[in-house]
Amino acid sequence: MVDDDKDRTATPETPETPPKGPKTMGHEWDGIAEFNNPLPRWWVIVFMVCIVWAVGYALVMPSVPGAKSFFHGLAGFSAREAGRERLAEVAVARGKWLTPMQSASVEEIAASPELRQYAMRGGEVIFKENCAACHMVGGAGAKGYPALVDDEWIWGGTLAEIRRTILHGIRSEDADTRIAEMPAFGRDAILTRAEIASVADFVLALADGRPGPADGAKVFADNCAVCHGDKGQAVKDTGAPPLNNQIWLYGGARADIMAQVTNPKHGVMPAWAGRLSDVDIKQVAVYVHALGGGQ
């Protein structure tokens, strides 16, 4: 019996024809292949146009930096000079309003409808840039920073007094600054702990408009009334805040008042003379005066 398998003539296997499809880079991951397709013609054209545009722009406008200078460009354009020219134009436009303010007093500015309107807008911008960090936007105030939206003024609320405060500051390094410091009644052993507690109760009563404890009233009259007034209304030019209302600079709780009597905090306002121009100070004085109605 003949084995048919041995009699067969061996023939090479016919190679399989590769399937037609897009060319790939030979990379495949999780069944996802990377194609090797040519870029669209429109994309190549746009790409080349961008290159030509970039080279042209680099030649016309300031571009390539150097060690000490840079290529100024064939057009000779300078953003810095353009900015200076724009600022000069703005200065000319503002001069119509700023020039009269240079010689006018804050009272005269506030009395002029046109100058007052300009000063209010300019003062608001100046206030937000320089004062709002402490006094908050709109002058709402914060703990340790007086509110400017009421009619209670520690150093006076007239236009002239507000301008003076802005000019020279409070406890600043300016020679004409205003200075007032409350004694440390507890730290320096001027009052006992019991006396401090009683005067704190009396101050709370003053703020509420009711009679306070007699012992606290005596401590207040002997030590505090000279600056804060016998009824807590404050004495002008002493720099002591009134105590007959609910406006508290460092907190109105009993513990806050006792802490202030024991070892008081003293805020510092910088002098803005030399930092702001005289016209800027007049504008912000008019603006602040209007926040709470002024005096």
C-alpha positions in Angstrom: 0.0 0.0 0.0 1.3 3.3 -1.1 1.3 6.3 1.2 -0.4 9.0 -0.8 1.2 11.7 1.5 4.7 10.6 0.5 3.9 10.7 -3.2 2.7 14.2 -3.2 5.0 16.8 -4.6 5.8 19.5 -2.0 4.9 23.0 -3.3 5.6 26.2 -1.5 2.7 27.9 0.2 1.3 30.9 -1.5 1.9 34.1 0.5 -1.2 35.8 1.8 -2.0 39.1 0.2 -1.9 41.8 2.8 -5.2 43.5 3.4 -5.7 46.9 1.8 -6.0 49.8 4.2 -4.2 52.9 5.5 -0.5 52.8 6.1 0.5 52.7 9.8 3.7 53.5 11.7 3.7 49.9 13.0 2.6 51.1 16.5 -0.4 49.5 18.0 -1.8 49.6 21.4 -5.0 48.0 22.6 -6.2 47.6 19.0 -5.5 51.3 18.2 -2.9 51.8 15.4 -0.9 55.0 14.5 -1.7 55.9 10.9 1.0 57.3 8.6 -1.3 59.5 6.4 0.0 62.6 4.6 -1.1 66.0 6.0 -4.0 67.7 4.2 -2.8 70.0 1.5 -4.7 73.0 3.0 -3.0 72.4 6.4 0.5 72.4 4.8 -0.3 75.6 2.9 -1.5 77.4 6.1 1.6 76.1 7.9 3.9 77.6 5.3 2.0 80.9 5.2 2.4 81.2 9.0 6.1 80.6 8.7 6.4 83.3 6.0 4.3 85.7 8.1 6.4 85.0 11.2 9.6 85.8 9.3 8.2 89.0 7.9 6.8 90.1 11.2 10.2 89.5 12.9 11.8 91.7 10.3 9.3 94.6 10.4 8.6 94.7 14.2 11.0 94.6 17.2 11.9 91.0 17.8 15.3 89.4 18.2 16.9 90.2 21.6 20.6 90.8 21.9 23.1 91.0 24.8 22.5 94.7 25.4 19.8 95.6 23.0 17.4 94.1 20.5 16.5 94.3 16.8 14.3 97.4 16.5 12.6 96.3 13.3 12.3 98.0 9.9 9.1 99.8 10.9 10.8 101.5 13.9 7.8 100.8 16.2 8.2 101.1 20.0 5.5 100.0 22.4 7.1 102.1 25.1 7.0 105.3 23.0 3.4 104.5 21.9 2.5 104.2 25.6 4.2 107.5 26.4 2.3 109.3 23.7 -1.0 107.8 24.9 -0.2 108.9 28.5 0.6 112.4 27.2 -2.8 112.5 25.4 -4.6 111.4 28.6 -2.7 114.1 30.6 -3.8 116.8 28.2 -7.4 115.6 28.5 -7.2 115.4 32.3 -5.6 118.8 32.5 -8.9 120.5 31.8 -10.0 119.3 35.3 -6.8 118.8 37.2 -5.3 122.3 36.5 -8.2 124.2 38.3 -7.9 121.7 41.2 -4.2 122.7 41.8 -5.1 126.2 43.0 -8.5 125.4 44.4 -9.1 124.3 48.0 -11.0 121.1 48.8 -14.0 123.2 49.9 -14.0 125.0 46.5 -13.7 121.7 44.7 -16.6 120.2 46.6 -18.7 123.4 46.0 -18.2 123.2 42.2 -20.6 120.7 40.6 -18.3 120.0 37.7 -15.1 119.7 39.8 -16.8 117.7 42.5 -18.1 115.2 40.0 -14.6 114.7 38.5 -13.0 114.6 42.0 -15.5 111.9 43.1 -14.7 109.6 40.2 -11.0 110.2 40.5 -11.0 109.9 44.3 -12.8 106.6 44.1 -10.1 105.2 41.8 -7.3 106.6 44.1 -9.1 105.2 47.2 -9.4 101.7 45.7 -5.8 101.6 44.7 -4.3 103.0 47.9 -6.8 102.9 50.8 -9.2 100.0 50.3 -6.6 97.5 51.5 -7.2 98.7 55.0 -10.5 100.6 55.0 -12.1 98.1 52.6 -13.8 98.9 49.3 -16.4 101.7 49.9 -14.8 102.5 53.3 -16.7 99.8 55.2 -13.7 99.4 57.6 -12.4 96.3 59.4 -11.1 95.4 62.9 -8.3 97.9 63.6 -9.2 100.1 60.6 -11.8 102.8 61.1 -15.0 102.7 59.0 -15.4 105.8 56.8 -19.1 105.3 55.9 -20.5 106.9 59.1 -20.3 110.4 60.6 -18.0 109.4 63.5 -14.5 110.8 63.0 -11.7 110.4 65.4 -9.7 113.3 64.1 -12.5 115.3 62.6 -14.6 114.9 59.5 -14.5 118.2 57.7 -12.9 118.4 54.3 -9.9 120.2 55.7 -9.4 117.8 58.5 -9.7 114.7 56.3 -7.2 116.2 53.9 -4.8 116.8 56.8 -5.1 113.3 58.0 -4.4 111.9 54.5 -1.5 114.3 54.1 0.3 113.6 57.3 -1.1 110.2 58.5 -1.6 109.0 62.0 1.4 108.0 64.1 3.5 108.0 61.0 7.0 109.2 60.4 5.8 112.6 59.1 6.8 115.6 61.1 3.3 116.9 61.2 1.5 113.6 61.9 -1.1 113.3 64.6 -0.2 111.2 67.6 -2.4 110.0 70.4 -1.7 107.0 72.6 -3.8 105.4 75.2 -2.0 104.5 78.5 -1.6 100.8 79.2 -3.6 100.8 82.4 -3.1 97.1 83.1 0.4 96.5 81.7 1.8 99.5 83.6 -0.2 98.6 86.8 -2.2 101.9 86.7 -5.4 100.1 87.4 -6.1 96.7 89.0 -7.8 93.9 87.2 -11.0 94.5 89.1 -11.0 98.2 88.2 -10.4 97.4 84.5 -13.4 95.0 84.6 -15.6 97.6 86.3 -14.7 100.4 83.8 -15.3 97.9 80.9 -18.8 97.4 82.2 -19.3 101.1 82.4 -18.1 101.6 78.8 -20.5 98.9 77.6 -23.3 100.8 79.5 -22.3 104.0 77.8 -22.5 102.4 74.4 -26.0 101.1 75.2 -27.2 104.4 76.6 -27.9 103.1 80.1 -26.4 103.8 83.6 -23.3 101.9 84.4 -21.9 100.6 87.7 -20.9 103.3 90.1 -17.4 102.0 90.7 -16.8 101.8 87.0 -18.1 105.4 86.6 -15.6 106.6 89.1 -12.7 104.8 87.4 -13.8 106.3 84.1 -14.1 109.8 85.5 -10.6 109.6 87.1 -8.8 108.1 84.2 -10.7 108.1 80.9 -13.0 111.2 80.8 -10.1 113.6 80.0 -9.8 112.1 76.5 -13.1 110.3 75.9 -15.3 112.9 77.5 -17.4 112.6 80.7 -20.2 111.0 78.7 -18.0 109.1 76.2 -18.6 111.7 73.5 -14.8 112.1 73.0 -12.9 115.4 73.3 -11.9 117.0 70.0 -8.2 116.8 69.0 -7.3 114.2 71.6 -7.5 111.4 69.0 -9.7 109.3 71.4 -12.7 107.6 69.8 -16.2 108.2 71.2 -17.6 105.5 73.4 -21.2 106.4 73.4 -22.1 104.4 70.3 -21.8 100.9 69.0 -18.8 101.6 66.7 -15.8 99.6 67.9 -12.3 99.8 66.4 -10.9 96.7 68.2 -14.1 94.9 69.1 -17.1 95.6 71.4 -17.1 92.5 73.6 -16.3 92.9 77.3 -13.1 90.9 76.8 -12.1 93.2 73.9 -12.6 96.3 75.9 -10.7 94.9 78.9 -7.8 93.9 76.6 -7.7 97.4 75.1 -7.6 99.0 78.5 -5.0 96.6 79.7 -2.6 96.9 76.8 -4.0 99.1 74.1 -3.4 98.7 70.4 -2.4 101.8 68.3 -2.9 101.7 64.6 -0.7 103.6 62.1 -1.8 105.3 59.0 0.9 106.3 56.5 1.4 109.9 55.4 0.4 110.2 51.8 2.2 113.5 51.1 4.9 112.7 48.6 3.3 109.4 47.6 0.2 111.0 46.1 0.1 114.4 44.4 -1.7 117.3 46.1 -4.5 117.1 43.5 -4.9 113.3 44.1 -5.1 113.9 47.9 -7.8 116.6 47.4 -9.8 114.2 45.2 -9.7 111.4 47.7 -10.5 113.8 50.5 -13.7 114.8 48.7 -14.5 111.2 48.0 -14.0 110.1 51.7 -15.9 113.1 52.9 -18.9 112.0 50.8 -18.9 108.4 52.0 -20.4 109.2 55.4 -21.8 112.7 54.8 -18.8 114.4 56.5 -19.0 117.2 58.9 
